[in-house]
Amino acid sequence: MLDAFNDFVSGLPTPLIYAVIAALVFAEAALFFGFVFPGETAIIVGGLLASQGHISLTLLLIISIVAAIVGDSVGYEIGKRYGPRLLDTKVMRKHAAKVGSAQDLIRKRGAFAVVIGRFTALLRALMPALAGSCGLPYARFLFFNALGGIIWVLIFTLGGFYLGEGIEHFAKLAGRVISGVVVAVGVLAFVIYSVRKHRESGSGSPAEEPVAALAQEGVSD
């Protein structure tokens, strides 16, 4: 999925790249898009593109953080307004075990569960709505939502960025190593060829000396 998304996004104009990444991060919790496409894939690819100079890393971080916080806030509002009906939808029933785990996490950890849920794909999509449906005060939700969003975006975006730099560095290093190996093989082949040539020429001269001596004796007779 990561490679396919990278190939798709890298060919887009720069403003559209920002828009696609922001939309996916926003929609993950706001529209429960995280069930089919984890938002971290988008920001990892964004970091890779930033390492290649296609987009600005600073602007990417700002856009992704805002999209993450706003998207989760929309998900919270949906859960607050449509909590019971939301839990009865087909998607929620399909992931009943995850929903139950998220609800238990909220009961045990309170608002901090929003931060914990940020780092699991399905919980990231579910947690804001469940926090809203459980009646968690928005002020507390917003604080932990912002905290989790900032940490999440920084980790995965910078991870993608440094991964991209590492790949580029490895490619350059591999190119130098291959070039060095080719040169070394060429030099070694030349040395072997020279040694063999020298041996062949050296082994021929002793055989020629007796023939020359016999020829001289024949002339003197």
C-alpha positions as CSV (number, residue, x, y, z in Angstrom):
1,M,0.0,0.0,0.0
2,L,2.8,2.4,0.9
3,D,4.6,2.0,-2.5
4,A,1.3,2.3,-4.5
5,F,0.3,5.5,-2.6
6,N,3.8,6.9,-3.0
7,D,3.7,6.3,-6.8
8,F,0.3,7.9,-7.0
9,V,1.1,11.0,-4.9
10,S,4.6,11.7,-6.2
11,G,3.2,12.5,-9.7
12,L,0.8,15.2,-8.4
13,P,1.4,19.0,-8.3
14,T,2.8,20.2,-4.9
15,P,-0.4,21.9,-3.7
16,L,-2.4,18.8,-4.5
17,I,0.1,16.6,-2.6
18,Y,-0.6,18.7,0.6
19,A,-4.3,18.5,-0.1
20,V,-4.4,14.7,-0.5
21,I,-2.3,14.1,2.6
22,A,-4.4,16.5,4.7
23,A,-7.7,15.0,3.4
24,L,-6.7,11.5,4.3
25,V,-5.4,12.4,7.8
26,F,-8.6,14.4,8.4
27,A,-11.0,11.7,7.0
28,E,-9.4,8.9,9.1
29,A,-11.4,9.8,12.2
30,A,-13.9,12.4,10.9
31,L,-15.3,10.0,8.3
32,F,-14.0,6.7,9.7
33,F,-11.8,6.4,6.6
34,G,-9.2,4.7,8.9
35,F,-11.1,1.4,8.4
36,V,-9.8,1.2,4.9
37,F,-6.7,3.5,4.7
38,P,-4.5,4.3,7.7
39,G,-3.6,7.9,7.9
40,E,0.0,7.2,8.9
41,T,0.6,5.9,5.4
42,A,-0.1,9.3,4.1
43,I,2.2,11.2,6.4
44,I,5.0,8.6,6.0
45,V,4.8,9.1,2.2
46,G,4.7,12.8,2.8
47,G,7.9,12.6,4.8
48,L,9.5,10.6,2.0
49,L,8.6,13.2,-0.5
50,A,9.9,15.9,1.7
51,S,13.3,14.1,2.0
52,Q,13.4,14.2,-1.8
53,G,12.7,17.9,-2.0
54,H,9.2,17.6,-3.6
55,I,7.5,19.4,-0.7
56,S,8.4,21.4,2.4
57,L,8.8,19.3,5.6
58,T,7.8,22.3,7.9
59,L,4.6,23.0,5.9
60,L,3.8,19.3,5.8
61,L,4.1,19.0,9.6
62,I,1.8,22.0,10.2
63,I,-0.8,20.8,7.7
64,S,-0.8,17.3,9.0
65,I,-1.1,18.3,12.7
66,V,-4.0,20.7,11.9
67,A,-5.7,18.0,9.8
68,A,-5.3,15.4,12.6
69,I,-6.7,17.6,15.3
70,V,-9.6,19.0,13.3
71,G,-10.5,15.5,11.9
72,D,-10.6,14.0,15.4
73,S,-12.7,16.9,16.7
74,V,-15.2,16.3,13.9
75,G,-15.2,12.6,14.9
76,Y,-15.8,13.6,18.5
77,E,-18.8,15.8,17.5
78,I,-20.3,12.9,15.5
79,G,-20.0,10.6,18.4
80,K,-21.5,13.1,20.8
81,R,-24.5,13.7,18.5
82,Y,-25.1,10.3,17.1
83,G,-23.5,8.0,19.7
84,P,-26.2,5.2,20.1
85,R,-27.1,5.2,16.4
86,L,-23.4,5.3,15.5
87,L,-22.7,2.2,17.5
88,D,-25.5,0.4,15.8
89,T,-24.2,0.9,12.3
90,K,-22.9,-2.0,10.2
91,V,-19.3,-0.9,10.4
92,M,-19.3,-0.6,14.2
93,R,-21.0,-4.0,14.6
94,K,-18.4,-5.5,12.3
95,H,-15.6,-4.3,14.6
96,A,-17.5,-4.9,17.9
97,A,-14.4,-6.3,19.6
98,K,-12.4,-3.2,18.8
99,V,-15.2,-0.9,19.9
100,G,-15.4,-2.7,23.2
101,S,-11.7,-2.5,23.7
102,A,-11.7,1.2,23.0
103,Q,-14.6,1.8,25.4
104,D,-12.7,-0.1,28.1
105,L,-9.6,1.9,27.5
106,I,-11.6,5.2,27.9
107,R,-13.1,3.9,31.1
108,K,-9.7,3.0,32.5
109,R,-7.5,5.8,31.1
110,G,-10.0,8.6,30.6
111,A,-8.9,11.3,28.2
112,F,-5.4,9.8,28.0
113,A,-7.0,7.0,26.0
114,V,-7.2,9.4,23.1
115,V,-3.4,9.6,23.0
116,I,-3.0,5.8,23.3
117,G,-5.6,5.2,20.6
118,R,-3.7,7.5,18.2
119,F,-1.1,4.8,17.6
120,T,-3.4,2.0,16.5
121,A,-5.1,2.3,13.1
122,L,-8.7,1.2,14.0
123,L,-8.6,2.8,17.5
124,R,-7.4,6.0,15.8
125,A,-10.6,6.0,13.7
126,L,-12.9,5.0,16.5
127,M,-11.6,6.8,19.6
128,P,-12.8,10.3,18.9
129,A,-16.4,9.3,18.2
130,L,-16.4,7.0,21.2
131,A,-15.0,9.7,23.4
132,G,-17.8,12.0,22.3
133,S,-20.4,9.3,22.8
134,C,-19.1,8.6,26.4
135,G,-19.6,12.3,27.3
136,L,-15.9,13.1,27.7
137,P,-15.7,16.9,28.1
138,Y,-14.4,18.5,24.9
139,A,-11.8,20.7,26.6
140,R,-10.1,17.6,28.0
141,F,-10.5,15.7,24.7
142,L,-9.0,18.6,22.8
143,F,-5.9,18.8,24.9
144,F,-5.2,15.1,24.7
145,N,-6.2,15.0,21.0
146,A,-3.8,17.8,20.2
147,L,-1.0,16.1,22.3
148,G,-1.5,12.8,20.6
149,G,-1.9,14.4,17.1
150,I,1.4,16.3,17.4
151,I,3.4,13.3,18.7
152,W,1.9,11.0,16.1
153,V,2.5,13.4,13.1
154,L,6.1,14.1,14.3
155,I,7.0,10.4,14.7
156,F,5.7,9.1,11.4
157,T,6.4,12.2,9.2
158,L,10.0,12.5,10.5
159,G,10.3,8.7,10.3
160,G,9.4,8.9,6.6
161,F,11.7,11.8,6.1
162,Y,14.8,10.2,7.6
163,L,13.9,6.9,6.0
164,G,14.0,8.7,2.6
165,E,17.3,10.3,3.4
166,G,18.7,6.9,4.5
167,I,17.6,5.3,1.3
168,E,19.2,8.1,-0.8
169,H,22.4,7.8,1.3
170,F,22.4,4.0,0.9
171,A,21.9,4.4,-2.9
172,K,24.9,6.8,-3.2
173,L,27.0,4.5,-1.0
174,A,26.0,1.4,-3.0
175,G,26.9,3.2,-6.2
176,R,30.4,4.1,-4.9
177,V,31.0,0.5,-3.6
178,I,29.9,-1.0,-7.0
179,S,32.1,1.5,-8.9
180,G,35.0,0.6,-6.6
181,V,34.5,-3.1,-7.1
182,V,34.3,-2.7,-10.9
183,V,37.6,-0.8,-10.8
184,A,39.2,-3.3,-8.5
185,V,38.1,-6.2,-10.7
186,G,39.5,-4.4,-13.8
187,V,42.9,-3.8,-12.1
188,L,43.0,-7.4,-10.9
189,A,42.2,-8.7,-14.4
190,F,45.0,-6.5,-15.9
191,V,47.5,-7.7,-13.3
192,I,46.7,-11.4,-13.9
193,Y,46.9,-10.8,-17.6
194,S,50.3,-9.1,-17.3
195,V,51.7,-11.9,-15.1
196,R,50.5,-14.6,-17.5
197,K,51.9,-12.7,-20.4
198,H,55.3,-12.3,-18.7
199,R,55.4,-16.0,-17.8
200,E,54.6,-17.1,-21.3
201,S,57.3,-14.8,-22.8
202,G,59.8,-16.0,-20.1
203,S,59.1,-19.7,-20.7
204,G,59.7,-19.3,-24.5
205,S,63.3,-17.8,-24.3
206,P,65.1,-20.8,-22.8
207,A,63.7,-23.1,-25.5
208,E,65.1,-20.9,-28.2
209,E,68.7,-20.9,-26.8
210,P,69.6,-24.5,-27.7
211,V,68.3,-24.1,-31.2
212,A,70.4,-21.0,-31.7
213,A,73.5,-22.9,-30.3
214,L,73.0,-25.8,-32.7
215,A,72.7,-23.4,-35.6
216,Q,76.0,-21.8,-34.7
217,E,77.8,-25.1,-34.5
218,G,76.6,-26.2,-37.9
219,V,78.0,-23.0,-39.4
220,S,81.4,-23.4,-37.8
221,D,81.7,-27.0,-39.1
